[in-house]
Amino acid sequence: MEAEGSDKAQGGRLAARPADGPRPRRLAGPVVGIARQPALILVLGCIAAVAAWLAPRAAQQFALLAVAGGLFSVSAVLLIHDAFLRYRRRSDLRLAMRLSQHDPSPCVLADPSGAIVIGNPAAERRLALRVGQPVAQAVTALVPNASAVTFRLVSGLARRPSCSETVITPRGPVRLSVQQVPGGALWRVDDLAETATRAGAGIGLPMMIVSQNDTILTMNEAMREVLGARATRLEDLFPALPLVAGRRTRMRGAEGLIEVIPIVVNARDGRREIYTVPGLAEPPAASVAARAFEALPVALLHIGSEGQVLAWNPHAQTLLGVSPQDLGPLSHFVEGLGRPVQDWVSDTLAERVKPRPEVVRARRRDDECFLQISLSRITDATGPSLLAVLHDATELKTLEQQFVQSQKMQAIGELAGGIAHDFNNLLTAITGYCDLLLLRHDQGDPDYGDLVQINQNANRAASLVGQLLAFSRKQTLEPEVLDLRDTMGELTHLLNRLVGEKVTLTLSHDPGLLPVRVDRRQLDQVLMNLVVNARDAMAEGGEIRVETRVVRLGEPLHRDQAIVPIGQYVTIRVRDQGHGIPPDKLDRIFEPFFTTKRVGEGTGLGLSMAYGIIKQTGGYIFVDSVVNAGTTFTIYIPAYDLPDSAASAVPEPDSAERIAERLAAETAAAAPRIAPPAHDDAPHADAPDDPACDRPAPQPSQPAAEAQASPPPPAAPAQSDPGDRVVLLVEDEAPVRAFASRALRLRGYTVLEAESAEDALAVLDRTEHEIDLFVTDVVMPGRDGPSWVREALGAYPDVKVVFVSGYSEDAIDEMSMGIPNSVFLPKPFTLSELTETVRRQLP
């Protein structure tokens, strides 16, 4: 007997569990038992009402009447609930039975006690059904020892939503399965012998189905004629086990041992279909072998000693995309092995290597098709040759490529995030000390311009770090609900300035466009990157079309190693008429630092930044390109279901003038955290791959730079005295700690320093100061910031906290969850940003 999904018996009663979740937890106690009896609650209510009528005092009457009213209400609710459950159970049972009306296998519905409620027509024909009859009694005619089998299945059903067991009978294998349905269980009896007989009836080749433990489940008529009697185990037929597909072996037949070549086809649940071909060395069986070679439902090749394909069956011709006349060396039909195909064939023929499956690519197919080929050495009258079994491995190869690509992008993202974190620490120290120097120099000082240049380039470095964080999806986003029609309309003015006079920018919107929830600034950055790339691809001018549409996916969209789930999406499509992107570069288009432009024209971070922003938003971005025809980038963003009551709460977007002024100011200062694309008159690349913001901005002369791009000096410390406020500063990077300490002392705070979480706790133990604020890094060697802060708040519950880190706020929120009065300050931060954050925490 073969068990599939059954367990050892535990309990004999069918405990029906809801199909959509685990079994509800039982509540013990007499109160729950009473609560399940509406009639008893109703009686108690009547008793309370009578007691109220007999009570001598008005207060007692009022209290008892309130109790009676509550009991009557509970009883009514329970009665309505029970009636609803009975109605829903009957509806679910009727629906389940309607679905099995046309099933050729007997199906019956049983209630939680195991009694039959109803059966389908097949069950009524083959089983002696009676309403209320136990399932085991009904299926006894088809399943031997049905009581024990159903007992095991019911025990297994208590832990799983479905289970089954296969029983070997004199007529062949029978599978009894049970599945939970609302209000009971659905039982099904499958005669596997009938199914296998129907499947093998059209094949004249001897065939049998064998279970995972070598039990023969069924065989077709041709196999019965060869054997002359029924066998139950594989070792009863084959003296030499295990079977090797394609290798000659001996099988016990009706007239003694005969030589056959087994062909094994793996089926589901560990089963195997075994076809036997008469040995090719026997002349009387040559015609039978030829017919079997053609009739087998697997792709087969016969390969000669020189590597020539001698024959192939129709299935192999279909997989390889060839005709019967296209014979030749195997290397003419497959490629991608990693070594010469002829060497592989020769080594297998000479038995120099252990045979194992290899994955290759079909050369003659118009589409990309991968094949798994297994070679087996055989010997006939002409000498040794090879039998090749082919399987379509395209889906397996696609899944492998998707996995490798996702692992590569994840590894690059982790590397980029780690680099960005370390650079943020360095940039915090650089910009901080630069701010301290600017405080001591007037604008007329000869060194002031040099300090400004240091500050500007540090901010440019910060923008590159922001792009790395965007790709690694670790950048802090500030999402808001937007109508893309308004957002893109306000961005049009700036985009028209970016594309220039030779290029026409056209916007088209879906009239029923749904809102989305994204970071407005980051989405603007993505759109500007794509539009500038499109402009660079059209040196002679042309049209850039930006379209928005609502797309409803009824099934998952599989594309470019990504799977877009079912749902509603807003798509943004940016299409140009440029030179296009070569196919060999499309697969790497979103990788950081990959660029097709000349040295000095880009860093290769633009599209990788766009990829990271869209992925962090929960969306997807794809690219389609045809050389000399144009490129289209398509962005899928999940549509946001905005409640009607919240529609008025959506903030009004900035005006077009404010956006233009803000971005123009950032461009002039050359100091945005993520720099917007700048109009560049340098020669454009042949293919759009990076945004203009990747190119170094033109540097003005020193006086011009000072006149146009000099940021105001950092604000001097405010004159208001913070009093005796004490700040505990915890930072493992010494330069950052020294700068932050000086900045806070300039502001007038008393600063206690610590370089680790352990040092911070030690400072708290020995200090005599009353600590007002913790300023701590999050990621440090040893204990992290949130862990030591939680411990310290036990002794200092009123202390407020400022967390600083080069990672994203989303990652910090997960670590600092539950810490009250805490805020986050991302690195790199300036002197004014640090002091302003501390001032807000300590008003």
N, C-alpha and C positions, 0 to 999 in steps of 0.2 A: 504494500500500500504506500502511495506517495502522498505526503502532506504538503500542501501549498498554503502557507500563511496561517496554519492552525497552531494552537498552543496546547499545553497540557491542561487537562480539565480542571477548572476552578469554578465550582458552582454550577447548578443545573438549570437556572431560570434565566430567560432572556431579559436582561436589563437594558431596555431600549435607551439609547443615548441620542440626544439631538445631533443631527448630521453636521451641523455647522459649528460645533464646539465641544469642549470636554463635558463630562457628566457633571451636573450641578452638585455642589457639596451638600451632603445631608446635614440638617440641623437637628440636634438631639434636644429632648426636653418635652415635658407635657404640654407646654404652651403651644409649641409648633403642632403637636398632634391635635389639639383642640382647634387650632386655626385652620386645619384642613377639613373640618366638619362644619359646613355652614348651618346644617340643621341644629347641631348642638349649640352653636352661637345664638341662633334664633331663639331657642328654648331659654337660654340664659338671659336674653333680652326680655323675654316675657316675664321671667321670674323677677327681674329688676323692676319692671313696670308694675307688677302686682305689689312688690315690696314698697314702691313709692306711694301707691294708693293707700297702703296700710300704715305708712309712717306717720307718727303723731305730729312731727314738726315740719314746718315749711322748708327749712334748710335741708333736712334729710330727704324730703320729697323731691326737691330740686336736684340734689346730687344723684339720687337714684334714677330720676328721669333722664338726666344727662348720660348716665351709664347705659340705660336701656336704649337711648337713641344711638349712642355710639355702637352698641352691639348690633342693633338693627342695620345700621349702615354697613358695618363690616360684613354681616351676613349677606346683604344684597350684593355687595361688590364680589364676594366669593362665588355666589350663585351665578352672577353674570360671567365671571371669569371662567368657571367650569363649563358653562354652556358654550362660551367662545372656543375653549380648547377642544371640546367635543366636535364642534362644527369644523374647526380647522383640521383636526385629525381625519375626519371623514373626507374633507376636500382633498387632503394630501394623498390619502389612500386611493381615492377615485382617480386622481391625476396619475399616480404611479402605475395603476392598473391599465389606464388608457395607453400609456407609453409601451406597455408590454403586450398589447392585444395581438400584434402581428409577429411576435417573436416565435420562431419555430420551436424553441426549447420551452419545456414546462416551467412556468413561473407562478409562484403563489405568494400572497401577502399574508403575514401572520401578525397578530397583535403582540404586545409585550409579554404575554404569558406563553407564547409559542403556539397558540391555536390559530388555525387557518381562517381567514376572513373571506378571501375570494381568490380565484385562480384565473389564468388566461385560458383561451380555447385549447392550446396545446396541452396544458395541465389537465383540463377536463377530459381530453381524449385519452391520455396515457396514464393518468392517475385516478384512483377511486377517491375522488374528493368529496368531503362532507364539511360543511361549515362547522367550526368548532373542533375539528379533528386535529390532533397534534401533527406537526410537520413530519416527525420521524415515522409515524404510522402511514402517512400518505406516500412517502417516497420509498417505502420498503420494496415496492415492486421493481424499482430501478437500481437501488443502492443497497447492497448487502450490509447487514449489521448497521442499519440506518440510525438506530438509537445512539450507538457509541459515536458515530460520525457527527450527528447533529449536536450531541453533548459537547464535543470538542470545539465545534464551530461557534456555539453559543458562548463558550468560555472565552474563546479568542475575540469574539465580538465585543466583549466588555472592555477591551483595551484598544481596539481598532475599529474604524468605520466599516471595514469589510474584510472577509477572509474566505478561503476556499480550500477544498481537499479533493484530491483525485483518488478514486478507488478502482482497483483492477477487478473486473468481473469476467465471467466466462465469455461474455459477448464483446469485451473490450473495455477500455478505460472510460469511467464516468466521473465527471467533475460536479460536485455539489458546492455551490457558493451561496453566501448570504451577505447582504448589504443593508446597512441601517437606512431607513427612510423615516420621515416624520410620522410618529404614531405607531411604529412597528418595524418590521424587517421584511425585505424582499428576498425570497429563496428562488434559486434557479438550478435546474438540472441540465447539464450538457453531456450529450453522448459523443465523446471524442472519437470513437471508432467510426461513427457515421460521418463526422466532419472530415477525418483523414481519408476515409474511403472515397468521399466525393472529390477531395483534392487530388488524390492519386489515381482516380479512375481513368483519366485521359492520358496517363503516361504508361506505356507498355513496359517500362523498366521496373524491375523489382525494387520496392521501396518500403522502408519501415520508419516509424517514429520512435525514438528512444529518449527516455527521461535522463535527467542529470546523473542519476545513480545507475545508469545502464540497464534500466528496466524497459523492456519492449512494450510500448503502449499499444501500437496497432501496426498493421502492415496491409499492403494492397493485395489484390488477387494474384498478381504476377509473382510476388514474393511467396505467397502460400503455395503456388505450384512448384516453385524451385525447392522449397523446404519439405513439402509433403506433410508437414505437421506444424502445429503452432508451438513457438518457443516463447519463453517468458523473460529470459535474461540474455544479454549480449554474449556472455561467455559460453552459453550453450551453442552458439553458432560459430564463433571465431576462436580458435585455439590461441592465437597470438593477439594479445591486447596490450596497449591501446591501438586503435585503428589510426593509420596515417593516410590522409586523403591522397589518392593517386598512386599509392604504393601497392603492388600486388600482394595479396594474402590469400589464405585458404578459408573456406566457409563450408560448414557441414550442410549438405543438401539431402534430398530424398535418395540419391544414388551414391552417397558418400561425399568425400571431400572434393570440392571444386575450387578452381582458382578464379578469383574475382579482383576487380579494382574498385575499392569503395570511394564514393564521392560524398562528402559530408557537408551539409548545409545547416548552419546554426539557425535555430528558431528562437522564439521568446521563451522566457522562464527556464533557460538552460537546456531546453530540448534540442534534439538534432534530428534532421531528416537524412537518412542514410540510403543512398542509391548504390546499387551494385552493378558494375559493368563486367562482363566476362573478360578474362585475361586476353590481352591483345595477341599473345603468342599462339592461341588456339585457332587454327584456320577455320574450323566449323563455326566458330562464334564471331568471325570477322564482320559479317554483315550485321549481327546483333550489336556488336560494339559500335559500329558506325552509326546505327540508328540511335543507340543510346547517347552517343556523343552529340548528335544533333538535337535529341529530345530533352536532355537535361536542362532544368530551369536555372542553370548557372552559366556564366561565361567561361568557356574553356578554350585553350590554345594547345596545339600539339607542336612542339618545337624540336627540330632535328639537332643532331650533334654539332652542326656548324652554326647554330643560332638562327637558322631559317625557320620561319613559321610555315609548317607543313599543312595545317588545317585549323579552322576555327568554326565554332558553331554560331548560329544566328545571334545569340545573346552577346557573344564577344564582338561580332561585327558591329552591333549597335553601339556598344560601349566605346569601341575604338573609332567609330565613324568611318569604316572602310567597306568595300564591296568584296564579294567572294574571290574576285580575281586579283586583288591587291596583296599578293603574297610577297614576302621578302624577309630580310633580317628583322628581328624584333626591335632593333634600334631605330628602324624607319617609322615605327608606330608609337613609341613611348620615349620620353626624355625626362630629365630632372632627377636622375638617380644619384648624382654626385660622383659617379665614376662610370667608365664605359660599360654600356649594357652588355656587350659581348664578354667582358671579363666576368661579370656576374653569372652569365649563362655558363661559361666555361668552368668556373669554380664549382657551380652546382652540379654539373655533369660529372666532374672529376671527384666530387664529394670532398672537396678541400675545405668547404665551409658548411656549417650547420644551417639547413634551410630555415629561413624566416621570412615573413611577409615584408615587402618593400612597397613604398608609395611612390608612384611616378605620375607623369602628366601625359595625357593622350595628345599626340602631335597633330593628328588629322582632323580633330574636331574644331568646329568654328567657335564654340564656346569653351570656357575653361573647365576641364574635367580631369579630376585626379582619380587614379586607380590604385587599388591595393592588389598586388600580384603575389601569389604563393607558387613557388616552383617545386615540383616533386619529380624525382628521377624514376623512370620506368625502363624496363628492358623488354624488347620483343625480338622477333626473328631478325630484324635488321640491325640490332644493336641497341645501345642506350640512347634514350631521348628524354625529353622533359614534357610533363603535363602541367600547364599553367592554369590556375584558377583566379579569375578576376572579379573584384568587387568594386562598386562605385564608392569611392571615398571622398567625393567632392564636399559633402556636408561636413564630414569629419575634419577635412583639411581647412574648410572655412572657419569652423569653430576654433581650430588650433591657431589660425592666423588672428582671429579676433582676440583670443587669449593673449597671444604674444604681443599684439599691438597694445592692448590695455595694460599689460605688465610694463611694456616699454614706456608708455606715456606716464604711468604711475611712478615709475622709477625716476624719469626725468623731472616730474613734478615734485617729488620728494627732494631731489637734489637741488632744484631751483628754490624750493622753500627754505631749505637749510642754508643755501648761499645767501638768500635774501635776509634771513635772520641775522647772520653774522655781519653782513654789510650794514644792516640797520644799527647795530651797536657801534660800528666804526663811524657811520655818518652822524649818529647822535653826538659823539664826542667832537667830530670835526665842526659841525654846525654850532654846537654849544660853545666851544672855545672861540669860534669866529664871532659869535654874538657877544661874548665877553670882551673881545678886542674892539669890536665896533662901539661898545659903550665908552671906551677910553679914547676914541679918535673922533675928531670933528670931520665934517665933509670936506673941509679945505685941507686936511692933512694929506701929505703926499702918499701915505700908505693906505689911505681910505679906499681908493679905487682897487688896490690889490686885494684888500679884504672883501670887497664887494664881489670881485671875480671868484674868489674862493667860495663865497656863499652861494653864488649862482651855480657854479659847477657842482657843488655838493647837492644842491636841489635837483640838478639834472640827474645826478647819480641816484637820488631818491626816486625820481620818476622811473628810471630803469629798474630799480628794485621793486617798485610798485608793479611794473609789468611782469617781473618774475613771479611775484606773489599772485598776480592775476592768473598766470598760466597754471601755477600749482594749486589754484583755487583756495588760497589761504588769505586772500585780501579781504579787508573789512568792507562789506557792502552796506548801503543804506537804502533798502528797497522801499518803494512807494507805488501806489496804484496809479497808473498812467493811461491816458488815451493817446495811442500812438499818432493819431491824426493831429492832435494839438502839439505833441512833442516834436514830431518831425516837421510840422509846419513852421514852428518857431526856429528850428535848426536850419531851415532852407536858406536863409540869408547868409549864414556862415558857410554852408556847403557851396553855394554859388560863388562865393569869393575864393574858395579853395580850388574849384575845378577850372576857373579861368574862363576866357572868352571863347576858346575853341570848342569847348565841351558844353553840351546842353544837358541840364539835369531835369528829369521828369519824375514827378511823384504821382502815384495812383493808389487809392485807398478803397478797401471794401466798405460799402455803405453800412453793413452790419458789423463793423469791427468791434470786437470785445476788448475790455481793458486787460492790462497785464500788470504784474507786480515785479518791478525791476528797479535797480539803482539807476536813476536818471542820468547821472554824470557818466557812469560807466557805459551805459547804452549809447549815449552821445559819442563817447570815445570809439566804440566799436563801429558805429555808422561812419564816422569820419575816417577811420582807418580803411574801411572797405571802399568808400567813395574815392579817397586819394589813390588807393591802389588801382582802381578802375581808371582814374584820370591818367596815371602813369603808363597804363597799357595802351593808351590812345594818343600817341605823340602827334598825330595828324588831326586830332579832334574826333568827335562823334557824339553819341548819346549815352547817357547813364540813366537807366530806369530803376527807380526804387518803388517797389510795390508791396502792399500789405494785404493779406488775405486771412480769412478764417478757415481753418481746415479741421474737419472732424474725422478722426481715424477710427474706423470700426474694427480694425484688427491691427496688431503691432506692425510697425514699419521697420523692416530689416534693411539696413543700408550702411556701407562703409564701416564694418565692424561695430556698428551701434544698433540698438533696438529701441525705437521710439514707442512708448506704451500707448495703449488705447486712450483716447480722450480728445478734448478740444484744444486746438493750438492756434496762436496767431503767428503767421509766417511773415518774415521780412525778406524780400528777394532783391538783391542788388545785382543788376545785369549790365555788362558793358559790351562794346563792339571792338575790343582790342585784339591783340595778337594771340591771346589764349595762353594756357600753361601746358608745357609738354607732358605727356602721360607719365614719363619716368619721374617727374617731380611732384605729381599730384599727391602721392602717398606721404610725402614729407612736408607738405605745405604748412602744417600747423606745428611743426617741431620748432622749438626755440633755437635761435641763432642760425637757422637755415634761410638763406637768401639767394636769389638769382641776380642781385644787383652787384655793381662794381664795388670794390673796396672803398669805404668811406661814404657810401650812399645809404647804408642801412645796417642795423645790427641783427635783423632777422627776428625781432621780438614782437612785431606788430600783430601778425596773424595768430601767433601763439598766445598773445595777450587776449585777443578777441575770443579765441577758443576757450581760455580759462574763465573769462567773465561769463560767457554764455553757459558753460557747464556749471559754474557755481550758482548761476541763477536758476538752474534746473532745466535748461534748454539744450538744444542741439544745433550744430552748424555743419553744413555740407557744402561741397564745391563741385560744380560741373564745368568743364572747360573743353572747348574744341579749338585746336590750333588754327589761327587765322579766322576764327569765327566769333570768339568772345568767351567770357567767363561769367558764371552766375554763382553767387554765394546765397544760400538759403538758410535762414535762421528760424528754428521752431522754438517758440516760447509758450509755455502753458497758459491758457486763458485763465483769467482770474474771475471767479464768481463773486461779484460785488453785491452785497445785500442792498435792497432799495433804501433802507434806513441809513445806510452808511454812505450813500452816494454823495450827500451834501457835505460829508466830512472830508472828502478828498481835497487837498489843498490846491488852490489855483496855481497853475504853472507860471514860471517867470515869463515875462514878455520877451519877444524876440530881441528887442533892444538890450534888455538886461543880459540875456545870454551872450549876445555879440560883444557887449562891453566887458563882461566877465572873462570870456575866453580870449578876447583881444588883449586884456590886461595881463592875463597869465602868459600869453605868447610873448608880449613885450618884455616881461620880467624874466622870461626863460626859466621860471622856477615853479612850475606846477608839479604836484605829486605824481600825476600821470600826464605827460605833456601832450596837448592836442597837436594834430598834424599842422605843420606850417607849410605855406606855399613855397616851393623850392623851384628855382629855375634851372637846376642841374638837369642833365640829360636823363630821360626816363629809361627804366629797364624794359626789356622786351616782354616780360610777363609780370602781372600783378601779384606780388607775393608779400610785400612788406609795406607798412604805411609810411607816409612821409615823416611821421614823427620819429622814425628810426634813423633818419639822416641827421647828421650834426647840423644844428642851426647856424646860419652865417653869423660870424662874429664881427660886430662893428668895431671901429677904431676905439682906442681907449677913452678919448673924451666923449665920443658918442655913447659908448657903453655906460659911462658914468652918468651922462645926461638922460639916457632913455631907460636904462635897466637897473639903475641903482635903487635897491630897496631901501626903505627908511630904516634908520638904525633901530636896533631893538629897544623897546620901551625901557626907560630907566626905572629903577625900583620905585614903587609908589611911595608917597610921603606918609601914608597912613601907617601907624605903628601896629604891627600884628601882636604886640604885647609879648607875653612870655610863652607863645605857642611853641611846642616841641614836636619835631618831626623825626621819626626813625626811618632812615634811608637804607634799604637793603638792595645791593646790586653787586653781582659777582665780577662785572667788567670794571676794572679800576679806573680807566679814563672816564667812563660814563658816570661812575660814582663821584669822582672828584669834581667834574663839571656840575652835576646836579647839586652837590653839596655847596659849592661856591655860589651857584645861582640862588639857592634858598637862603643862604646866609646874607647875601646882598639884599634880599627882600626883608630881612630882619628876623628870620626864624632861627630857633636853636635846633641844630641838626646833630643827631646821633647816627653814626655810620656803622654798617655791618656788611661783610662780604659774602655771607651765606645765611641760610635759615638757622643753622645751629648758633652762629654768632649773634643773630638777632635775638634769639631766645635768651642767650647768656646776657646780652645787654639789658634786656627787660628785667632779668633777675637781680642785677646789681645796681641799676640806675635808681637815683632818687627823684628823677623828674617825673612829672605827670605827662605821659605821652598823649598827644592830641591827634596824630595822624601817622599811618604807616604808608610809606612810598616804597613799593617792593617790585622787583623783577619777578616774572612768573616762572620762567624756565631757568633753573640754576642747578649746578652740580649738587648731588644729594637730594635734599627735600626741596620741593617746589614752593613757590610763593603761597598759593592758596592753602597748602597743608599747614605751614607754620602759622599763618594768620588765623586759621580756625583754632589752633591751640592757644594762641596768644589772646584771642578774644574771650577766652574763658576767664582771664584775669582782668582784661580791659574791654568790657563789653561795649563801651560807648565810643571807642576809637574808630575813626573813619579810615578808609583805605583807598589808595590809588595804585592800581596795577599797571605796570609798564611792560611792554614786550614787543619784539619784532615780529611776532606771529599775529594772526588775525584775531579780531575780537570774538568771532564765532568760536574759535578753538578755546579762547580764554574763558568765555562764558560757560562752557561745559565744565571747566576745571574749578571756576570760582562760584559755581551755582550754590546758592544758599547763604552767601556771605553778605550781610546787610551793609548799607552805607558805603558801597564800593563803586568806583568808576574805573574806566579803562583809558589809558593814554598810549597810543601806538608810537613805536619808534620808527624813524628818527623824529624827535621833537626838538623844538627850539627853546631858548631861554624863556621867551614870553609865554609859550604854550605850557611849559612846566609850571611857571609861577602862577599863571592864570588858573590852571587846574587845581593847584593847591589852595589858591585863594577861594575858589568856589566851594571846596570841601571844608574850608575853615573860614566862614564869613565873619 
